[in-house]
Amino acid sequence: MAMCTDNAAMIAAAGVYRLKVSGPSALSLSARPNWQLADVS
């Protein structure tokens, strides 16, 4: 249980870094909840 933590802080930090590097995403961006990891890379 000591290693079970919420990764929201890590995701938020990655989002802040991406925002600083690339700026905001377009408003037309949509979520893909079933996106396969192989399709991302």
N, C-alpha and C positions, 0 to 999 in steps of 0.2 A: 504494500500500500504506500510505502514511502516514495516509490517511484511513479505513482499514479498522480499526475497533475494535469491541470487544464492547459492546453497549448494555446489558449487565446492570446496570451501576451506575446508568444513567439510569432503568431500570425499577424498581430497588430504591428510588431516591430518590422516584419518583412513588408507590410503594407506601407509603413512610413518611409522606409528606405526606397521602395519602388516609387512612391510619390515624389520624393526628393530627386530621384534620378530621371524619371520619365514624365513627371507631371500627372495631372488627373486623367482618368480614363474618359473616353467619349460617353455621352449619355446614352448612346445606342447600344452600349455593351450589355449583353444579357448573360444570365447564369446558365450553366450547363451542369446540373446536379449529377448526371450519369456519365460524365466525361471520363473516358478510360485514360489511365496514366500513360499508356503507350502513345496516345494521340497528342499528348502535351509536349513530349520531347522530340 
